[in-house]
Amino acid sequence: MSVLVVLSACERTPSTDAPIASAPAGGGDVRAAHTLDIWRAHVDTLADRVAQLDTAATLSTPESVARARAAFVAARRAYKHVEVGLEYYVPSTSRSMNGPALPEVEESEGPEAVFPPTGFQVIEESLYGDDPLGEQDAVRQETATLRQLVTRARTMMQAQRATDDRIWDAAKLELARIGTLGLAGFDSPVAGHALREADAALEGVARSLAPYRADTPAWATLDSVMAAARTTLQAGTTREAFDHFAFIVTHGNPLARALRDTRVSLGIGTPAERRAFRMDAASVFDSAAFDVLAFAPLNTTPANGETVALGRQLFHDVRLSGDGRRACSSCHVPEQAFTDGRRVTTARGGAPLARNTPTVINSGLQLGVFSDLRTTYLEDQVTDVVENVDEMHGSLDATAALLARDPALAARFRTAFAGTGSPPVGRDADVTAARLRSALAAYQRSLTRLDSPVDRALRGEVAALTLEARRGFNLFVGKGKCATCHFLPLTTGTVPPMYQKSEVEVLGTPVRAVTARGSVDPDVGRYRLSRAEPHKYAFRTPSLRNVALTAPYMHNGAYPTLESVIDFYNRGGGAGIGIALENQTLPPDPLNLTAGEQRDLVTFLRALTDTTGTGRR
């Protein structure tokens, strides 16, 4: 699947091309400078390979296409050798060199700031498409642009300064990038070179760490695990036939742990910053890999038990609604995985609204809330829902004033927020709109559950998954291409490994489940807010966690079962059922999944269930 990226949050670590580490201060960081020199040399090689691609981009015969493809493969391999450094130190330029072949809407620049795609993936679509000979002008134009981008990267890398902790952090993030994006085919959707490029990226990591090499047991382990991982990738034939599950369990996670252990053995720490993928975690598949507060506003402090308990109570309190008849739990029913089982949400008077009720389990592990991403944080979601005329039609200020007259509840607020740096000011200041928002958001963040059978199996408890579910996992990452939008391990559209952006997709969702002559649902999604043409009919990529419990599916509840959803994707989305949208981001080609493969995929999706401790008030 392809993606359309939307900026949606203030970023805690740089994503623009600016120096992020001070000049080396101390003998140990001399090795970091050596690694920077290695990366600069790799960028020089990349520049040479892209120049050769530019020369080969004169397409006139099948033989010339073959030469151009060979040059493309060499250039992309050169890019993968230095991806570890480029993504860390010049991420904006790196994204321009190797981002999805779709327009990007930079909403921080204004509602109509739509930028065309550039770089390798655009060239790949032309070179490996149906008519490469007819794409010569497009290929020449893109290779010229790519040369300019490489020149920019070369200049930027010359200005960088590095420290040891940053070098090892870059290596850790690259392993995560390979495991979540590379092997899924995210950046090789047409040519299908994911395995060989993952191998090149691992080779790039190994070269980056060469200045730190020492004759120690930790290094011996890292070398051994790295070699085994690369051998497995080199032996792979196609991404569709590759055993992704076995690779993560046998090679990916052990490699991440070996990298961490080697860093620790060298006495190298981690950068001092908060990040979604925790600084002290080895792999994104670890049980404590994610920091929920990294998805919260910057000034958010860890919630205590009293705050979470207060948020739980408020979640069930009908006084948050204007007429005192509806609570959050009226639609987000805990016993139903915090959904309501309806096709769409109902308004206060019982009339159907346009969109389905999503679960709030794991809602704290994403940037961007609602199916159109109209708010960034859970606190803003609270305001939107409570004050929405069709949903709760209340007022947070009025509700705070009302609740402040409840002595017992006011005392709970006082206890929950004691010592938070926001002392009461005035008679009713124990209960405020801001504290209502904070408590409800804290409760939702407490509903983080990442211990499904899939999670346990990926961490080494292989027996937690049946053989059918394992096959389904491999289809999810491989032939089904699901993981190119529902990124592992969270299965959301928040992009790893930095988790600073969320994505929307144009699927061509019909009004109702049909297999032919479909009509697109009239809800224009994100377009209603951005007014950017690529966003027409675009909706947030939701989490697939607990998806077996949250039917019906899609933003409008059009599909009643997982089987019907998979059939929709198998046909090529809207394009496969007669809906013609020029901006459909889901590839329109059928997946050609067999009936058995579709059953295995459903079995895997059911194994993403974990609602432990969430079903009671």
N, C-alpha and C positions, 0 to 999 in steps of 0.2 A: 504494500500500500504506500501511496505517496502522502505527503504532509504539507500543510500550509501553516506556517509558524506565525504566532501572534505574540508580540511583546505584552507581558502582563504583570510585571512586578519590578520593584526596585531590586537591584542585584547586589548580593552581599559580597560576591567576589567579581573581579573585573571581567567584563565580556567585550570591552573595547580594547583597541590596540594601544595600550599604555603600559609603561614599566610597572611591574607589580612587586618587585623586590629591590631592596637597596643594593648598593655596590658591595661586593664581597668585603666582609669585615672579619678577618681572621684566617688562619692558614687552612682550616678545613674547607672553606668555601672556594679555595683554589680549584678543587675538583669540579665544583659547579661551573666555574669558568671554562674548564676543559670540556665539559658537556656542552656548554653553549657553543664552543668552537666546533664540536662535532655537528651540532644542529646547523650551524651556519654553512658548514661544508656540504651537508645534505641539501640545504636550500640551493646552493650553487649547482649541485647535481640535478635537482628538480628543474632549475632554470634551463639547463642544457637539454633535459628530456622534453620539456614543454616546447623549446625551440625546435627540436627534431619533430615533434608532433605537428607543429605549425608548418614545417616544410613538407611533411607527408600529407597534409590536409588537402592536397589537390586531387580531388576524386573524379576520375574519368573512366576507370575500368574496375572490374571486380578485383584485379590484382592490386590496384591502388588502394582500394578499400581495405584489403588484407594488410597492406603496409601501414596504413593509417591506424588500423586497430592494434597492430603490434606496437606502434609508437605510443598509442594511448595506454596500453598495458604497462609499458615501461615507465611512462610518466606518472601513472597512478601509483605504481610501486614505489617510485621515488618519493611521491607525496606521503605515502604510508610510512616510509622510513622516518620521516620527520614530523608526522602528525602529532606525536607526543609533545613536541615542543611548540609547534604552531598553534595547536588548540589551547595550550596553556598560556602562551605569551602574546599571541596575536589572533585571538579567537574570531574577531570580526572579519579579518582578512581571510582566515582559514575557512570560515563559513561561506564567504563569497567564492572561494576556490572550490569548495566541495559540498555546498548545500544542496537541498532538494531542488529539482528542476521545476519549481513552481514559484509564482510571484510571492513576494513577502510584503506584508502590510506592516509598516512601522508606524503604529498609531501615535507614538510619542512625537512624530513629525507632523501630525495632522491627520484628519479623517480620510484624506484621499492620497496619502503618501504610499503608493504602490510601486515597488521596485521589481523589475524583471529578474528572473534567475540568471545566474552566471556560473561558469566554471565547468568542472569535470562532468557533473551529472547531466548538464545540458548537452555537452558534447557526446556523452554516452548515448543519450536518447537518439541523437542524429546518426551516429556511427553504427549503432546496433539496432536501429529501427527497420521498418519495412523497406525504405527507399533511401539508403545512404547516398547513392549517387545524386539524388535530387536534393540533398542537403548540403552540398559543398559550400555554398555561400554562408549558411548558418554555422557550419563547422569552422570555416576560416575566421568568421567574425568572433566566435567564442574562443578560439585558440589565441587570437590576438588579445582579447580581453584577459585571458588567463595569464599570458605573458606579463601584462601590466600588473596583475595581482601578485604574481611571484616576485616581480621587481619591488613592489611595495613591501611584501613580506621580508625580502632580503634587507631592505633598509631598516625596517622595524626591528628585526632580530639583531642587527648590528648595535642598536641602541639599548638592548636589554642588559640587565644585570641579574645575576641569579645567586641564590643561596642553596645550600645542600638540602634543606627541608623542602624547598620548592621543586627541586629536581625530582626528588623521590615522590613528592605529591603528584607531580605531572605523570610519573610512571604509573602510580596507582590509578589515577583517573583514566589513563589510556587503557589499562586492563579492563576497567569497567566499561569503557566505550566499546572495546572489542566485544565484550560479552553481551552487551545490551543492544548495540546498534550494528556493529560490523558483521557479526555472524548472522544476524537477522536479514542481512542484505539491504539495510537502510540506504546505504550510499552506492550500491551496485544493483539497482533494481532491474536493469535491462540486460546488462552484460552477464550478470551472474558470477562475478569474480570474488564473491565474499570470502571464500576459504583462503584463496591465495593471498588476498589482500590482508586478511587477519594475520596470516603468517608473516607478511612483510611488516605489519605494525608491531608484532612481537619482536621481530628482528630489530626494529627501530628502538624498542624499549631496551633490549639487551645492549645495543651499541651505546645508548644514552648512559647506561650505568657502568660502562667499562672503566671509567676513571676511578671508580670506587672499589674495584675488584681487590679481594684479599683472599689469602689461603686459609679459609675458616670453614667449619662445618655448615654454617648458614649459607655461605656462598656455594658450597658444593650442592646443597639441597636445591637452592634456587636454580643453579645451572641444570641440574638433573630434571627438575620439573619443567623448566622452560624448554629443554630439548624434547621431552616427551610430548608436550603440547604442540610444538611445531611439527614434530614427526606425524602426529595425528592429523593436523591440518593439511600437511603436504600429501598425505595418503588419501584424503577425501576426494571424492569425484565431483559431486554436485552438492549444493546446499540442501536440496530437497532430500537427498539420500543420506545426509550427514546425521549422526546421532548427537544432536545438540545436548540432550539431557546428559548422556554419558560424558560428553566433553566438559560440561560445567562441573559435574560432580568429581570427575577423575582428574581433570586438568585445570579448569578455570579457577575454581575456589582454592585448590592447593597452591596454585601459582600466586594468587593474591596473598595467601597467608605466608608463603615463602618470601615474597617481596617485603611484607611487613616485618617478618622476623629478621631478615637481613638488614633492613634499615635500623631496627632496634639494636642489633648486634654492633652496628657501627656507631651507636650513640647519637644518631640523628633523630631529631624530634619532628613535629608536624607544625605547619603554620598555625598561628593563633587566631583563628576565625571560626565563626559558626557557619556550617554548611549542611545542606540537606543530607548528603552522603557523609556521614560523620567522619571527622578527621581521624578518629581512633579505630574506625572499622576497617577491616581488610577487604571485604567483598560486599557488593550491593546485595548479595544473597544472605548475608549474615543476619542473625535474629535481631540484632540491635543496630542495623546499618543506618537507620534514618532518624534524624532529629526533627520532630514534628514542629518545633519552634522555628526552624529555618523556613517554614512555609507560612509563618505568621508575621504580622507587622514587626518592624525592627525593634520596637520598645517593649515587646511582649516578654513577660517574665514567666518562669515555670509556675504552673498552677499547683496549688496545694490541694489536698483532699477535700477541704471544706469548700473551696471554690468549685471543684468539679461536682460535689454533692449539691451545692446550690444551683449550679447550672442544670443538673438533672431535674431538680424540683421545678425550676422555671420552665423546663422543656414540656412539662405536663400541666402548666398553669394556664387556665383559660383566661385569666385576667390580662394576658398579653394582647388579646384581641379586643377590638373596639366594642363588640357587643357581649363580651364575656362568655362566648360559646365555643371558641375554637382555641386549641393549644397547638404547639408544634407537633406533638405526638398524635394529633387528630389525622394528620396526613403521613407523618413519619412514624409508623407504628412499630415499636420495638419488636413485638412478636412476629412481625413480617419483614424482618431485616431492615426496619426503618423505611419501608415503602408502604403503599396502601393497596397494592394489587389491582388498581384501576388502570384503565387505558391512559387516562389523563387526569390531572388534578381537578377537583371541583371547586367552584367559587363558593363563597359563604352562603349564597342562596341555593346552592345545589347545581348550578349550571356548569357544564363542562368547560374547562379552560383549554389552552392549546397544547400543554406539555405534560409529560409524565412526571411522577414524583420519584426523584432519585433517592437512593440510600444515603445516609450520612455516615455509615461505617467507612472508615478510612478517608473521610472527606477532609481531614486535616493534612493529608499527604499529597496535596496538589495545589498548584497556583491557578486561581481562576475558578469561580463558582458560578453555578447555573449553566444550563446547556448553551447559552450564548456568551458565556464568560463576561457577564456584565459587571461583576465585581471580582476583586482580586482575593480578598481575605474573608474568612468566616465571619468576622465581626461585621463586615459590610453586608454580608448575606442576612444576618439577623435584622439589620435595619430595613433592608429591602423587603423581607417577608412580612415583618410586623407591620410596616407602614403601607404595604401594597393594598390597594382598595379591594382587589378581588380575593386576596388571601386572608389576612387577619384584620386589615383596616383599622389598625391601632396607631398609637403614638408612643414611642419609647419614653418621651418626657412625661406624658400623661400617665403611662403605666408606672413609671418610677414614683411619681407623686402618689399614685394609688397604693402601691406596695409599701411605701414608706409609712403608711398609716396602719400597717400590720406589724405590731411590736415584735412578734416572734420572728417574722421574716426580716425585719430591719436588723434584728440582733444577728441573724445568720449572715447578712451582708457585712455587718461590722466585723464579725469574726473572720469571714472568708477573706476580706481585704485588709486585715490588720497587717501593718508592716510592709505594705506594697509600695510605699512612697507616694500614696495619694490620700493624705489625711482628710477626714471629713471637714467641710467648711459650711456651717449653717445647720439649721435644725434637721432638715431632711436629707443631708448630704450622704448619709450612709447608703442610701439607695439612689443611684443615679443611672441615667441612660447609658453612660459609658460602662458602668459596672454590670448592668444587665447584658450588654453586648459581650463583655469579657467573660462573664460566667457561662453564658450559653456557648460561646466559642470554645471555652476550656472543656466543657462537657463533650462537645463534638470531637475535639482532639483526643479526648480520653478513649474514644471508640476506635482507636487504631488497633487493628488485628491482622497480624502477618505471620500466622502459624498454621496455615492450611496444610493439608497433605502435600500439596505441591512444594510449599516452603520447606517442610521437614525433609522431603525427599531430596531436594536440591542441596540441603545442608548435610547430606550423607545418610539419612534414614531412608534408603532406597525403597524398602519394603512398604513405605507409606503410600506409594503409588502402585496401582495395578499396571500390568503390561499394556492394557488398552489406554490408560491415562498417559503412560510414557509415550506411546505412539502418538497420542493426541498432542502432547507437548511438542514433539518433533514436528508435527504438522503445523502447529501454532507458529513456530519459529521458521519452519521451512516452507513447504509447498503452499500452505494457507496464507503465508505472508502477514499474519495477524500482528506479529510482534514488531512490524515496521511502523505501526501506529499505536498499538497498545503495548508500550514499552515494558519489558521485563525489568525488575520483578514486580513493580507496582501495578502493571497493566493499565496505566493511565496514559494520557497524551502529554504529560509533563516530561520534558526531554532530558534524558540522562546524558552524561553523569552529573551535570551541574544542577539540574532541576530548577532552572530559573525562568523557563518559558513553558507555556502550555499551547496546545495546538487545537485547531478546529479542522474539520473535514467536511467535504461536500460528497455525500454518498448517493444522492438521488433518492432519498427516502420517500416512498409512496404514501398516499393518503391511507391506504389499507394494504394488507398483505395480498399481493397478486403475483402471478408468474409471467404475465404478459399484459400489454396495453395499460401499463401503469400510468398514474397521474401523480406528479410530484406534490408533496404536501405544501400548501401555500405559505406556511411559516417560513420566512426568509432568514431566520436565525440571526447570526452575528451581523448580517448586513443592516439590520434595523438600527444598530448602534454605530457601526463604522462607516456605512455608506460606501464601502470599498467593494467594487464589483467581484473580486475574488471571494468575498465573504457571503455572496448570495446563496442561501440554503446551507450555510456552513454552521456546524454545531461542534461543541466541545467533544473531544474523544474521552469517553467516561472510563472509569475503572471497571474491570471485569471481575473484581473481587466480589464473592458472594452472588455472582450473576445467576446462579441456579435458583436463587430465592427471590429475585427481583423482577419477575415477569409482570406485565408485558414489556417489550423492548422498543428501543429507539425513542427519540425525543417526544414522539407522538403516540407511543404505545402501539404502533401498527402491527408488530409481530408478537404473537401470543406465546411462542415457544422458542427455545434455543435452536431447535431443528429448523424452524422457519427462518430464523435469522441467518443461519449458516447457508441455507439454500439461497437466500438473497445475495450474500457475498459470493457464493459459488457461481452465480450467474453473471457476476460483474457489476453488482450494485444496480443502481437505477438504469444504467445503460443496457443491462441485460434483460430488463423487463419493459423496455420501450420508452424510458424517460431519457430524453436527449438534453443534457446540460453541458455546455461548453466548458464550464469550470469544475466539472466533477474531478475531485482529487483521487478518488478510489480508482485504480486501474480498471478499465472497462472490460478487460479480457476475462473470460471464464477461468476459474481455478481448476476445473476438471477434477474435483475431488470425487472419489468413488463413494458409494453409499456406506461402505465400511469405514472409510476415512472420515466421513462426516460423523459417524457414530463415535469414533475414537476422539474426535475433536470435542464433541459434547461431553464425553466422559472426562476429558481433561478439564473443561470449564467447570464441571460440577466439583472437581477436586480443588477448586480455588475457594472453597467455602470455609470460613472461620468466623463465627459469631459468638465465640466464647464470652460469656458474661455480659452480653449486651441485651438479652431478651427480657429482663425484669426491670421494673421501675425502681 
